[in-house]
Amino acid sequence: MKSDLKKQALLKLLSIQKQNSKTPIGLGFETILQSMKIDRKYLDFICGELYENKEIGYFDNGINPKGLHATSLGVSSYSLEKYKKRYKQENKENIKYYVQVFIPAASLIIAILSISQSIYQTKLNKTKSTQIEALNKKLEQVHTAIDYLEEKTKNSDSDSLKNY
């Protein structure tokens, strides 16, 4: 999920602040929201898992939380790119899933096309065979008619020669 990339970005922001700052206070919410270009609701969504895993903590003025700071687990998660790797792994799984769906579907389509082509060829061959048989019958009839006419012509020629 893209939220994993945002979690990684938040850990990066807080880890860099922790390493560069002499005071371990952290960053205020307004600074985080402006840097990450997200709204407060989405920030709360992102912080849920990070806080549960003790990778970040809240700092406050005693009444309301003012911001966030990275814990040592958070810095470790950032340096190991925990959420970035998880995002990449999810993408690989998604691609793998779609490939596993696509290949059988494509194979099925190719098989259907092949079968329909084969059926079409069979019908075409059958039609051609039927046409050839019909032409052969007509040819046979024409030969029979020619033979009959030749016989008749021979008979009439022989009859006419007898009369002379």
C-alpha positions in Angstrom: 0.0 0.0 0.0 1.1 3.6 -0.6 0.6 4.2 3.1 3.8 2.1 3.7 5.7 4.6 1.6 4.3 7.4 3.7 5.2 5.5 6.9 8.8 5.2 5.5 8.8 8.9 4.7 7.5 9.9 8.2 10.2 7.7 9.8 12.8 9.3 7.6 11.7 12.8 8.6 11.6 12.0 12.3 14.9 10.0 12.2 16.8 12.8 10.4 15.4 15.3 12.9 16.5 13.1 15.8 20.0 12.7 14.4 20.4 16.4 13.6 18.8 17.8 16.8 20.4 18.2 20.2 16.9 18.0 21.9 14.9 14.8 21.5 11.6 16.6 21.3 10.6 15.7 17.7 8.7 17.6 15.1 5.4 19.4 15.5 2.3 18.2 13.7 2.1 21.3 11.5 5.7 20.8 10.3 5.1 17.1 9.5 1.8 17.9 7.7 3.5 20.6 5.5 6.6 18.4 4.8 4.6 15.3 3.8 1.8 17.3 2.1 -0.9 15.2 3.8 -3.9 16.0 6.1 -4.2 15.3 9.8 -6.6 12.4 9.3 -4.2 10.6 7.0 -1.3 11.3 9.4 -3.3 9.7 12.2 -3.9 6.7 10.0 -0.2 6.4 9.2 0.8 6.8 12.8 -1.4 4.0 14.1 0.8 1.1 13.2 4.0 3.0 13.9 2.8 3.9 17.4 1.6 0.4 18.0 5.0 -1.0 17.0 6.7 1.6 19.3 8.5 3.1 16.3 7.2 6.6 17.1 6.0 8.4 20.1 3.9 11.5 20.8 5.2 14.5 22.7 2.9 16.9 24.3 2.5 19.9 26.6 0.6 18.0 29.2 -2.8 18.5 27.7 -2.7 17.8 23.9 -0.1 16.1 21.8 2.0 18.6 19.9 4.0 16.3 17.6 5.9 13.1 17.0 9.3 11.8 17.7 11.1 8.7 16.4 12.1 6.0 18.9 15.2 3.8 18.5 12.9 1.1 16.9 11.7 3.8 14.5 15.2 4.8 13.5 16.1 1.1 13.1 13.0 0.6 10.9 13.9 3.6 8.8 17.5 2.5 8.3 16.4 -1.1 7.4 13.8 0.4 5.1 11.1 -1.9 6.7 8.1 -0.2 5.1 9.7 0.4 1.7 10.6 -3.4 1.5 7.0 -4.3 2.6 5.6 -2.0 -0.2 7.9 -3.6 -2.8 6.9 -7.1 -1.6 3.2 -6.3 -1.8 3.8 -5.0 -5.4 5.6 -8.2 -6.3 2.7 -10.3 -4.8 0.2 -8.2 -6.8 2.1 -8.7 -10.0 2.5 -12.4 -9.4 -1.3 -12.7 -8.7 -2.2 -10.9 -11.9 0.3 -12.9 -13.9 -1.2 -16.1 -12.4 -4.6 -15.0 -13.5 -3.6 -13.7 -16.9 -1.6 -16.7 -18.2 -4.5 -19.2 -17.8 -7.0 -16.8 -19.2 -4.8 -16.1 -22.2 -4.2 -19.8 -22.6 -7.9 -20.4 -22.6 -8.5 -17.8 -25.2 -5.8 -19.2 -27.4 -7.3 -22.7 -27.0 -10.8 -21.5 -27.9 -9.5 -19.7 -31.0 -7.5 -22.8 -32.0 -10.5 -25.1 -31.6 -12.8 -22.7 -33.5 -10.3 -22.4 -36.3 -10.1 -26.2 -36.4 -13.9 -26.5 -36.5 -14.0 -23.9 -39.3 -11.4 -25.7 -41.3 -13.2 -29.0 -40.9 -16.5 -27.4 -42.1 -14.7 -25.8 -45.0 -13.1 -29.1 -46.0 -16.4 -30.8 -45.7 -18.1 -28.2 -47.9 -15.3 -28.4 -50.4 -15.6 -32.2 -50.5 -19.4 -31.9 -51.0 -18.8 -29.5 -53.8 -16.2 -31.7 -55.4 -18.5 -34.7 -55.3 -21.3 -32.7 -56.8 -19.0 -31.5 -59.6 -17.8 -35.1 -60.2 -21.5 -36.2 -60.5 -22.2 -33.5 -63.0 -19.1 -34.3 -64.9 -20.1 -37.9 -65.0 -23.6 -36.9 -66.3 -22.0 -34.8 -69.0 -19.7 -37.7 -70.0 -22.7 -40.0 -70.1 -24.6 -37.5 -72.2 -21.6 -37.1 -74.6 -21.3 -40.9 -74.9 -25.0 -41.2 -75.6 -24.8 -38.4 -78.3 -21.7 -40.0 -79.8 -23.5 -43.4 -80.0 -26.5 -41.8 -81.5 -24.4 -39.9 -84.0 -22.6 -43.1 -85.0 -25.9 -44.9 -85.4 -27.4 -42.2 -87.5 -24.2 -41.9 -89.6 -24.2 -45.6 -90.3 -27.9 -45.5 -91.1 -27.4 -42.6 -93.5 -24.5 -44.4 -95.2 -26.7 -47.5 -95.7 -29.2 -45.4 -97.6 -26.7 -44.3 -100.2 
